[in-house]
Amino acid sequence: MPRRTKIVATFGPATDGPGVLEAMMDAGLNVVRLNMSHDSHERQRERVRQVREMAKAKGHPLGVLIDLQGPKIRIGRFSEGAVELAEGVSFAIDADCPMDAGDSTRVGTTLPSMVEDVAPGDILLLDDGAIELRVESVTGPRIDCTVLLGGRLSNSKGINKKGGGLSAPALTDKDKADIAFAAEVEADYVAVSFVCNGNDVRLARELLEAAGGTGGIVAKIERAEALRALEDIIDASDAVMVARGDLGVEIGDAELPAVQKRLISLARERNCVVITATQMMQSMIENPIPTRAEVFDVANAVLDGTDAVMLSAETSVGKNPPKVVESMSRICAEAEKERLVQRSGHRIDAVFGRVDEAIAMATMYTANHLGVKAIAALTESGSTVKWMSRISSGIPIYAMTRQVPTRRKVTLFRGVYPVRFDVASTNIHEVNKEVIEELLRHGTVQEGDLVLITKGDRSGVEGQTNIMKIMRVGEHRLLTGD
């Protein structure tokens, strides 16, 4: 049984070496993430070119996800290097401090307007929570604080407010330029950082489409404010990412597990793809095997129903990116054997608004109760297989399409596998035969297996799926007629 959970891996210096990309593909890579916080457009464009060429050569589609930097709020730099902040001392975030003139008493910030978002008693978290400051007073551009949790503070570290509330726009000028770049390289997904509400997602989609892009929009859930607008964000997005780094800083690490489970469940319920990210295999940046805690973390995300798990520094700067992908793939495959992820009551009492959605749900209900070995969905846009993939099942779903963008898009859908397929006949029986023969060529079915086929009366037209056909391999050769 092929692995159902998809693997997203971040590319960087460690993946640029000869043979690394191919080895990562062989290990189970599905989607390449390019972090626009690092490297130039030229460097990232070259990575996209290499990914596309290798995927074509191996006949193995790979998705490309462009991850926008977003309005990361940071302190400035220190004039004489890092400073040590002791518990109980005074320290200020001062917008009047030049960005390269920080010292042990104050430092500048990239968001001068943050003075409007804080009040005495608020807690500011620096360097992903390694440093804690309590706001004592706000005077003009200066926020005077007391150090609650001290330590070494170096240049350009991030700032969060406990509980959220720092009002920076979701899309910066750099992000807008990077969206245009994403359209240029035909990215399959664009991830928007620090989303607060659905309008942030809708704006990103408008900008991408205006630039000629057709990729999906991924909303990264990493602000406390986003948790108060989850349904709006999910409904506006093609996918959401549980970005546990900044989110954990803002809401507290103890709350993260419950929030992750809620996010995955709500996304699937509302027919949205979901990615679980941040430090999933962090120890493998240096080490050849994951910790037991990391194994459990990945497995639990799979059991919760995530579509994809994501690697960041583990592959972008780690010692052995292919080994990390291989280890993650193995953990996912083992977790998927648990019976609880192979049955679902998803939307069993729902009323469907579209015929193709009803066909998708009927297909999965039938497949889960009839001993079907494979589902073959003839699709133009990938919508039908996305709906199917919301249903927990151990049955592989093959997205059979001539559309290259669709084959790349479905690389992120749990349990869906892209297959290049162009309908060569207008005869419905001949089409059914061709579908079964293609599955046989891929070695995914054998004589006597039951297969479900979905398609539309009008071939090549998006949103027209209206037929579900049950067939037995072998008997397909007996089909005749017009």
Salt bridges, closest charged atoms under 4 A:
ASP16 OD2 - ARG43 NH1 3.35
ASP16 OD2 - ARG47 NH2 2.83
GLU22 OE2 - LYS58 NZ 3.48
ASP26 OD1 - LYS58 NZ 3.04
ASP39 OD2 - ARG47 NH1 2.78
GLU46 OE2 - ARG49 NH2 2.40
GLU53 OE2 - ARG49 NH1 2.83
ASP67 OD2 - ARG33 NE 2.71
ASP67 OD1 - LYS220 NZ 2.97
ASP94 OD2 - ARG106 NH1 2.92
ASP94 OD2 - ARG142 NH1 3.43
ASP122 OD2 - LYS161 NZ 3.53
GLU136 OE2 - ARG134 NE 2.90
ASP144 OD1 - ARG142 NE 2.79
ASP178 OD1 - HIS41 NE2 2.61
ASP178 OD2 - LYS174 NZ 3.02
GLU184 OE2 - ARG45 NE 2.75
ASP188 OD2 - ARG52 NH1 3.27
ASP188 OD1 - ARG408 NE 2.87
GLU222 OE2 - LYS220 NZ 3.98
GLU231 OE1 - ARG270 NH1 3.62
ASP232 OD1 - ARG202 NH2 3.08
ASP235 OD2 - ARG270 NH2 2.69
ASP238 OD2 - ARG205 NH1 2.92
ASP246 OD1 - LYS72 NZ 2.81
GLU286 OE1 - LYS319 NZ 3.18
ASP297 OD2 - ARG244 NH2 2.84
ASP304 OD1 - LYS261 NZ 2.83
ASP307 OD1 - ARG268 NH1 3.93
ASP307 OD2 - ARG390 NH2 2.42
GLU334 OE2 - LYS337 NZ 2.94
ASP356 OD2 - ARG354 NH2 2.65
GLU357 OE2 - ARG347 NH1 1.99
GLU380 OE2 - ARG402 NE 3.68
GLU430 OE2 - LYS433 NZ 3.54
GLU437 OE2 - HIS476 NE2 2.71
GLU437 OE2 - ARG477 NE 3.55
GLU438 OE1 - ARG441 NH2 2.52
GLU438 OE2 - HIS442 ND1 3.45
GLU447 OE2 - ARG477 NH2 2.99
